[in-house]
Amino acid sequence: MSSYDDDTLPLQPPVRLPDEATLAAAVRAAPLAAELKPEGDDAAVLAAWAGHCRERLAADGGLLLGLIRMYLSREPLAGDVPEPLTGLGLVRQEEPHSLSWLGLWAARLVIAATTGQEIPVMGGLAEADAATLLHGLRSYPRGERDEELAGWLKNRERAAAAFEIASVLGQVSPLSRAVGVELLSSSLGDEGRLALSGLLEEPRLGAVIAARTGRDERRTAPEELAWVLVDMTAALLEFGGETGEVIESVALGMDAEEQAGTIAILAFGEHPWTGRVLRVFIDHHPDARVVAAARKALRRLHGLAELRA
């Protein structure tokens, strides 16, 4: 499971693709199939075609960018379609010149190779462990998330599934953690809420759960505050939120002087995303006092890391 940490492309929603046999049949029917002669079983045919797509698209950056733009916009191509795209079966030859199933499949591979983001395929998480499930669900809209979760739960007992998700909340990324808390609090019934309640007294993790679910009886200790702030801000950053939204999540209506004071404590939270959050404030906050506080906090963070080492 790779972790997506790319500033250029927000997390993309899941894609629906047909099964391997249908995709392989599309390869065998593509105009260039007679020339390139894909052979073997369905998996071998698709592996060979992926190689041909990478080779031909890499030779022409315009084609590669065009394919990615078509995937992201889901809009048909206007005007003449470049022959390699139709020859490889990636774009429909008839109007509207939209991406074919094969085009969606190939574009997903290209995006993974160029950005590191592995766009999930609907139904592809049914056999995943809990950490992989939460990682994959980060970009799912609510309806698709419920559908994917139902597939994951199909062969699992609900209480055991809730425990499995709860057991990894402290180990996953901030956005994965937010997804897990939401699933346990709203999608897994009493079993999910019971599993969350069992974590409330955990240092840091319990404070994040309380903040996200409104459990006021669980007070955030002063030493937990920085960790909670970074974790909730980092979830927005991980999703690809606008920098203004990320900054506002910490500002919470405070004036610049109050924000600077809040930023100053972040270095003490020992959260693995602290450096990335501070850099957002350094690079994008409009107030010089807050920027200076973020720079000082980042220097302190590096100094503390050296002392611990």
N, C-alpha and C positions, 0 to 999 in steps of 0.2 A: 504494500500500500504506500503510495508516494504522497507526500504532503504538498499541497499546492501553495506556493508562495510567490505569486507573479503579479507585479503591479500593472501590467498592461491589459489584462483581460479579467473582468469580474467572473465569478463562478457561473458556469453555464448550467441551465436546467437539463434534466435528463432527456435523452433522445429515445424514440421508439424505433426499433429495427426489427426486421423479420428474422427468422431463424437462419442458421448457417447454410442449410440446404437451399433456401430461396436466394440468398446472396450469391452463393456459388453458381446457381443457375443463371443469375444475371451476369456474372463474369463470363460464363461460357457463351452467352448470347451477345456480348459486347462486340462492336465492330472490329476491334483490334484483336479479338480472341484468336481469329484464324492465323494472324501473324505471330502472336506471342505464344500461342499454344500452351495454355495452362493445363497441367496434367495432374493426375492423382485424385485422392478423395477430396471432399469438400474443404476440409481444413487446409490441405496442401494447395488447392486452387486459390483460396483466399490469401494464404501467405505469399504465394507467388505474385498475385495481383497487387497486394500491398507494396511489394518491392518494386513492381513496374510503376505504380502510382508515385511512389517516393522519387524514383529516378527521373521520371518525366516532369514532375512538378518542380523538382529541385533545379532542373535545367532552365526553368523560366520562372523567375520570381513573380512576375505578373500573374501567371496562371495560379500559382500557389496562393497569393493574396486574394485573387478573385474567388477561388474556391472557399477560402475562409470567410470572406465577406458574404458570399451567398449563404453559407451555413448560419452565420450570425444573424443575418437579416431575414432569412427564409424567403427572400424575394427572387423572382425569376430574373434571368440574365437578359438585359435589353440588347437588341442588335444581334450581330453575328456571334455565334458561339465558337470559341477556339476549338479546332479539330481534336486536339488531345483530350479535351473534356468529354466530348461526345464519343470519341474513339474508345476511351477507357470505360464508357458507360456511366460516367459520373453525372452528366447533365442530359436531360431528356432531349431527344432530337426534334420532337414536335413541340409546337408552342403550347403553353408558355414554357420557356426553357428553364425549368426549375431543377433542383437537385433530385436525382433518382435515389432509391434506397441505397444503391451502391455509392452514390455521391455523399449521402449522409454518413455512411460507414467510413468512407475514405477521409472525409473532412474531420471526423472525430479522431482518426489516427494521426492526421497531420497536426491538429491542434495539440494533441498530447506530445508529439515530437518537438513542436516548436515552442510551446509555452510551459510544458510540464503538467498541464491540467488534464486529468483523465475524466472526460465527461461520462457520467454514468449512463447505462442503458437500462430502460425500464425492465424490471423483472430480473436484473442481473445480481441483485443482492440477497436473493432468497436463501442461499446457502452460506452467506457471509457470517463471520463472527460479529459480536456486538460492536467492537471498535471500528471494523470496516463498514458496518451498516451506518453508524453515525457519521463517519467520514463521507460516505457516499451520499447520504441524505442532506448534506449541507445546502445543496442548491435546489432541492425539490420544492416546488410550490405545494401548498397544503393538500390539494386533491391528489396529486401524484405521490406525495409522501404517505398519505393514508393507504393508497393502493400498494405501494412498495412494502409498507409495514405489514399489511395483511398477508402478503406473500411470504414475508419472513416469519410471521407467526404461525403459518399454516401447520407446520409440523413441530410446533413448540407449545409447551404448557405455559399459560400466560404468566403465572407467578414466577416460574423459572426464567422466562424471557425477561421479565422486569428485573429480576435479580442479576441476570447477565449484563443488562445495560447499565444498571446501577454500579456494578462492580468495576466498570471501566471509566466511569465519569472523571475520576481523578487523573487519568492517564492520557486522555485524548486532547485534541486541540481545543481552543476556546469556543469556536463555532460548533464543533462536534459536541462539546459539552452542553452548549445552549440547546442544541437539537435534542440531546438525550434528556435534559431536564424537561423540555416541553413534551416529549413523548410520554415520559413517566407521569407527568402531572395532568395530562389531558387526553392521552390516547390509550392508555393501558389500565384505566379504571382504578379500582381500589388497590389492586396489586401494585400498580405503578406508584401510586401515592404512598403506599406503605413502604415500598423500597426507598423512596426519597426521604421519608421521615427517618428511616434508619441511618441516613447519612448526615442529618442536620448538625450533629455534634462534632462531625469531622472538622478539624482545623482547615480554614480557607475554603475547601469544597463546600462545607455546610453553609458558610457565609454566602457563597455565590448562589447556592440553591435557595436560601432564604430570600435573597435580594430578587431573584427571578420569579419566585412564586408568592411573594408577599407574606412570608411567614414571620410576622413581626415579633413573635415570641422568641425567635432565635436572634439575639443581639450580635451585631458585628463587633468583634473586639478591635481595639485601636490598631493592633499589629496586623490585623487582617484587611484593613480598609484599602491599603495600597494594592494588595493582590486582587481584591474584588474589582476595584476600579480598572485595573489593567486588563483583567480577564474579560470584563463586559465590553470594554472599548476594543480589545483585540478581536472579539467576535465580529464586530462591524468591519474592522480592517481586513480580516480574513475573507469575508464575503466579497470584498471589493467595494465597500461603501465610499461615497464621496468624502474627501478630506474634511469638508465643512461639517458633515454629519458626524464624523469621528471626533472632531474637536468639540462639537456641541454636546456629545455624550458625556464628556468630562466637565464641560463648563456648567451645565445644569443651572443656567441663569445667574451664575456668579459674575462679579465684575473681574477685571483683569488682575487686580491685586489678589483677590481671593483665589482665582485660578492659579496664579503663580505659586501661592502657598500650597495648594493641593498638588500641583505638579512636583513640588520639591520633595514630597514624601514618597513618590512612586518608586524611587530607587531602592527603598528599603523593603519592598514587597517580595523580592526574590522570584518574581514571575518570569518565565522564559521569554515572554513577548514584551517585556518592559522597554528594551532598547528600540524595538520597532515602533512602539507607541510614542516614545519620546521624540523619535526622529520626525514623526508626523507634525508634532508641535514645533519643532525646530524649523522645519522646512515650510510650513504652511500657516502658522498662527499669525494673525495680523498685528498683534501687540508685542512690542519689543520686550516688555517685562516678562511676559509668559515665555517668549523664546529664550531669554536669558536664564530663566528658571529651569527650562527643559535642558538647556546645554549643561548647566551646573549639575542637574540630576543625572544626566548621562555620564558626565565625568565621575560623579560619585559612584554610579553603578559599576563602571569599569574598575574603579579603585577597590570597591568591595569584592568584585570578582577576583581580582589579583590577590587580595588578602586571603580569600577562601582557598585559592589554589595553593 
